[in-house]
Amino acid sequence: TFRIIWKVIIPEAKPALITGAVISTVTILGYSAMSGAVGGGGLGKLAIMYGYNRYQTDIMFITVVLLIVIVQVFQSFGNWATKRSDRRIS
């Protein structure tokens, strides 16, 4: 049974596991950005404290663009890794 797990089940589940990990990472990044509004820190706090409260729109714009770029990089890498690990796609 151990050989079945390592040779069949894990390779078949690998694309779904990678996709789940990417979705979890992007969700955590989104929550950390939102936590800045309530004092949680991170990029959200930077955007709120320096961009919104001090009317420095350039800092707010840069942080939003940085968050979008980080999310896109994670999603692109996740999609690439999922396609590479999927044995059904030739």
C-alpha angles and dihedrals in degrees: 000000000000090000091051090053094050098038102037117012101044096045090049092048096043097092092050091047092051092048091049092050092051092049090049092050093049091047092051090049090052092048091049090052091050092047089067088075091063098039101271096131131225129094091327091060090048091053094046100041101041103021107037104025096042095038093240098146093177092063091046091049093048093050093049091049090047091052091049092049092049092050092047092050092051092047094046092049090046092051091048093049092047093052091046094051097044109100094192092069113077 
